[in-house]
Amino acid sequence: MSRASHIAAFAAGAVAVTTTLAIAVPKDTTRFRTFDGFAQALSLIEANYVDAVDEQALLRDAQRGMLHNLDVHSTYLPPNRYQKLRQDTEGEFGGIGVVLAPGFIDDARPSVPPFPIIDELAENSPAAVAGLQLDDRVTAIDNAPTAEAGKELKEAGAWEAKLRGGSGTRVTVSVIRVGWKDPKPFTLVRAQVKQATVHAKTLEPKIGYLQISRFSEATSGDVATGLGELRKQNALGALVLDLRGDPGGLVDQAVLVADQFLDEGTIVTIRGRKGSVETQTAHKGGGGVGVPIIALVDGGTASAAEILAAALHDHDRATLVGLPTYGKGTVQTFYDLEDGGGLKLTTARYLTPKGNSLESKGIVPDSRVDAFTPEEIVAGGGSGSGTGATINAAGSDDPQLAVALQLARAALHIGNK
């Protein structure tokens, strides 16, 4: 199967790398006479616009405009953004091993600007070895401040991209931590860092937990490893599969993961241009076959993650808990461009095993559970001053997980009868 095939393509929110587009010379050049008008417009803008213009920037904007009215998912990606997306897809890149989250205004310390926060820290990465910690605030990168005067200067993703680079290169990261008066600089040497997309652990005896944060090239292998570890821990009597906030990724990885839980049947059908149809089916022998599954989903569960959730749900292999999913029913293929950028183009639509399209619909879970249970205000009695009101938490910190755990226990009990 070619690298540009639909199954190797990405769904929305993810990236697939394909070969560079070949451009054929058209026999009927009359169709392309408007190129003369385009060249004329470019020349007039360069020669007469009131301010100097960057020709390459104009051409990139033209590419974006060409795709603008196709659909919301087709677009042009400039070289820097395309490179980061390719790295995310490969799951391994030169960096220090952190993921940054957007900063926020701290009501307890209003004078502290909204510096981006270390949200994930890869084990044994340069950042971890140097002593950086989760929730550290990054105040500067190579002496460039990340926030000032109550606002972020760039989004967290832009600062995160600056932390990436060739293995062996240096970057200085200044962070501030609770209890520190001033930021401290850390000079780190970048190294190849694997960005984990799968996390497995035992919730309680015979019940395992598997989280997939996105689908990169190593995801299916990491799922197989995680299932093996849970089996050794006797934690595969039932499984909580967490797909919340998973924006998708490589479609072929979602198919390979679904194959580990299904013994037979269609996983996904992909319909391309001119009626082409590609059907992916399950094979016997997956490491998760027969294990009762409770899958957690929400509005951030999209594209490849929806393909997995729908496949398990349509085959009655999983009970879905949480909130309706994003609703992404098309596949995007990414094409390398000569300027180092990429073209993300919708090339197919996919259908669930039951023939349903999820576009703008998503998947409605079997058990709808909000992310957080509203707190209950209870008026107190007595003659003391004030309202006497108290706040009683009506649920756990993660009510969706709490419900999934209850269903897993029930499935475990039924299976042991």
C-alpha positions, 0 to 999 in steps of 0.5 A: 500500500502506498504512503499516500493511500487513504488508510495512511492518511490522517483524520482531522486534528492529525497528520500524515506524511505522503510523497510530493505531488507530481504536477502533470503538464496539461494538454489543454492550456486554455483551462489555465489562462487565468494563471496569467491573470494571477501572475499579473496581479502578483506583479502589480501588488509587488510593484505598486502596493503602498508597503513592501511585500514578501513574495513568498508570503503572498504565494503562501496566502494564495495557496491558503485562499485556494483551499479556503472554500473546499472544506474546513479541514483542507488548508496549506501549512507553512514549513515550521508548522508542517515540520512540527506536525510531522514530528508529532506524527512520528512520535519522536523528535529532538527536544527536551521532553516537555509539553506546554499548556497555556498560561493562566492568571493566578488569582492568588498571585495576580502579579505573575504573568500567564507563563506557559505551564509544563503539562507533560514531562517525558521520563528520562528526558533532558528536562526530567534529568535536569530537575524540571517538574510538572506545573513549573511555569516557563518564563523565558526560552533563550532569554526571550520572555514568554509572557508579560503585562498579563498576557501571553506573547505567543501560544503555548504551541509556539513556545513548545516548538522553540524547545525542539531542535537537533539532538546535541543542540542547547536551549536555556529554559527559565522556570519559576516554581511555587515557593521560588522568589525568582525564576531559575535558568536551566541550560539543556542539551536536546536529545531524541525524545519519544512522545508517549501516546499510550498510558496504562495502569491498574485501577484496582484488582482485575480492572485496567486503564488504558489512555490513548492521547493521539495516534502516532506511528508507535501507538498500536505497538504501545497499546499491545505493550500496555495490554501485555503489562496489564495482563501480567498484573492480572488487570484485564478482567475489564478495561477502561479505555480513555479516549477523551481529548484525543484529537485523532492521528494516523488512521492506520494506527486506529485500525491496528488498535481496533484490530487488537480488540476485535476478532472479525468484522469491518473496522472502517470503510473509506470512500474516496473520489470516483467511487473508490472504496477501501474496507479495513477488517479485523483479524483473529488473535488480538491481545484485547479480544474478549475483554469487556471495554468501557470507553470514555469519550467527549467532545475532544474525541475526534477523527481516528479516535472516533473510528476506534470508538465507533468500531468497538461500539458498533460491534458491541465490544464497548460501552461508551461513557461521557459526552458526544464526540466531535463528529469528524467523518472525513480523511485528510491526506498530507502532501509535501510541498517544495517550499517545505510546507504541506498541503492538507487535503480532504481525500475521502469520507469514512463510514462506521461498521454499521454504515454511519457517517459521523460528520457533524454528528459524532457518537452519542455515548450509551451513558451520558456523564458530564465531566464535572458534577455541579456542586450543591449549595446547601443553606445552613440554619441557626441564628449566627451571622452570614448566610451559613451556606456550605458547599457539598461536592456531589461527586468525585473529581472525575465522575466520568471515570467513576461511572466507567469504573462502576460499569467495569466492576459490573462487567467483571462480576457478570463475567465471573458468574 
